[in-house]
Amino acid sequence: MRSGLRPPLLHQGSEAPVLLLPGVFETWHYLERLAETLNRHGHPVYFVHTLGFNSRAIDVSATLAQQFLRHRNLTGVIIVAHSKGGLIGKRMMVADDVEGRIVRMIAINTPFSGSPLARYALGRAMREFRPEHPTMRTLLREEGVNSRITSLFSSFDQYIPDGSALEGAENVRLPLVGHFRPLGHPLLIGEVLERVRAAKS
């Protein structure tokens, strides 16, 4: 209610554009502090408003996000994603980004190998994270883009007990606890900012 329903317009800046992708049932508000910090350092920051509460299937959401990049004609894009957002971003990199608009992705607490807890979820949106789900298996097999991914993850994440390490990616385990709480932590924000600013097109 404080921030409104639509994300802020943070499109000014001369540095590389950043696309923020939140997790399942998350709105842009979860990544607001990251957005403001990146924008203060000169990066235009974009949210995909049409994702809503991000409950669609991963491939559908990836298509919507890629259409957003095309509509805005954004190139040299760095994705910063939380949880499911990292799966959407990887799907974009391996299947949707045929124009090569995406340079790199920094993923935060993303279940790249799925989560066994999803087997007990009632809703379709959560059950997609089952390790044996076809989407999860396909994304995990696609290793060609992993060298362009940084996976930042908490030392303990109650929703991803098997961790967020991704073969071939830069994996950084942070001394933080939780799935959501680290999003506003200065250590996490600093790690993201460092890698965004170092990314080369």
N, C-alpha and C positions, 0 to 999 in steps of 0.2 A: 504494500500500500504506500509506503514511504517513497519508493523509487518509481512507482507507476508500472504499467504493464509492458510498455515498449522499452527496449534497451536504449541507453544514451547514445547520442551520435558522437563518436570519438574518431572520426574519419580524417582529421587533420594530422599532418606529420610527414616528414620526408624520408623516414626510415622504412624498412621492409614492412609490408602490411601483415597483420596478424588476424587469423580467423580463430575465434574462440568457440569450442564445441563442448557444451556441458554434458553431464551424464543423464541416465534415465530418470525421468520424472523431475528433472532439474530445469529451472529457467536460467536466463542469463545472470540473475542475481547472484548465483553461487560463484561466479567468476568476476564479479564486479571489481573487487580490489585488484585482482590481476590486471584487468582491463585498464583501470585508472593508472596503475603504475607503468604499464607498457606505453600508454599514450603520453604520459608525462615525459618519457624518454624518446619521444619522437616517432613512435610507431602508430600508424592508423590502425584502429582496432574495429573488427566487424563481428556482429552476431547474426546468426541466421534465424530471423524472427519466425519464419514458417515452421521451424522445428517444434514450436510450442513447448509442451512438456516432455518432448523427446521420447515418446512411447512407441513410435513406429519401428518397424523392422530395420535392422542395421543397413541393409542395402537400399531401402527406400529413403532413409535419412541421408545416406551418402549421396544419392542422386540429387536430392533437394539442395544439399550443401554445395555440390559441384555446379548446379544450375545457378546458384547464387554467385559463385566466383565468375562464371561466364557472363552473367547479367551485368556485373560490376566491372567486367574485364580486368580482374585482378591477376597480377603475375608476381612471381617471386614471393609467394605466400608462405608464411610460417604458421602452421596449425599449433595451437595450444589447447589441449583437450583434457577433460577429466573423465575417468571411468569409461562409460560407454562411448563417450566422445572420442576416445582413442581408437576404439574399434571402428567407428564411423570414419575417422580420419585415415586409418590404414586401408579400409575398403576403398576410399577415394583414391589413395595413392596407387593401389594395385589394379583397380578396375575402371574408375571413372575419370581420372585425370589424364586423359589422352593428349591434352594440349601441353602438359608439363607445367602447370601453373604453380604446383606445390613444391617448395624447396625442401622443407624439413618439418617434422612434427615433434613437439615436446608433449608427452603423455604423462598424466598424473594418476596414479592408482588405477591403472587400466587392467582389466582381467584378460590379458592376451591369450591365456590358456583356458579361459573360462573360470567358473567358480562352482565347486560341487554343491554349494548351498542353493544354487539355482534349481537343482532337481526337486526341491521342496517348495518352490514358489508356486503360487496359484495363478498368477497372471502370465499371459503370453510374453509380455514385454520383458519380464524377468527370466522366464524359462529359456529365452534365447541364449543366455549366458552359460547354459549347461556345457561342460567340456565336450560332450559327444554330439552337440548340435551341429548340423552340417555347415552353418555359417561360421561357427567357431573353428571347426576343423579346417575349412578352406582357408580362412585368414591365417591360421597358424602355419599352414604349409607354404604360404606365399612369403618367402624369405628375401626376395630380391630387393625390397624397399627397406628392410630392417636396419641397414647401415645409415639410413637417413632419419632414424627415430631415436629419440632419447626417452627412456622410461624412468621417471622419477616415482619412487614409491616409499610408503611408510614402513618402518620396521615392523609394525603390527597393523594389519588391516582386517577388521572383523568380518568384512564381506568378501575378501579375497584371501582365504587362508593359505593358498598355494603360492601367493606372491604375484608380482607383476613383471618379473624378469622376462626378457624377450631375446631369443638367440640372435646374435649378430648385431644387436642394438647397443647403444650406450646405456647401461643399467646403473642407476644411482640409488642406493638404499639410504634413506634419510632417517636421522634419529627422531622421528616423529611418530605419533600414534593416531590411528583412526583413518577413516575413509574420507570424511568431509572436513574435519577440523583443520588439517594441514593447508587447505586452500587459502586461508587468511594468515598463515604463519609467515613471518618475515624471512625465515630460512628458505622456505619453499619459493616464495616470491622472488627472492634473490637468485636462486638456482635457475628459475625460469628466465628471468631477465638476462642473466649472464649468457645463456644458450641462445636466446633469441637474438641478442646483439652480436653474437659470434657467427650466426648462420650466414652462409654465403650463397648468393644466387648463382 
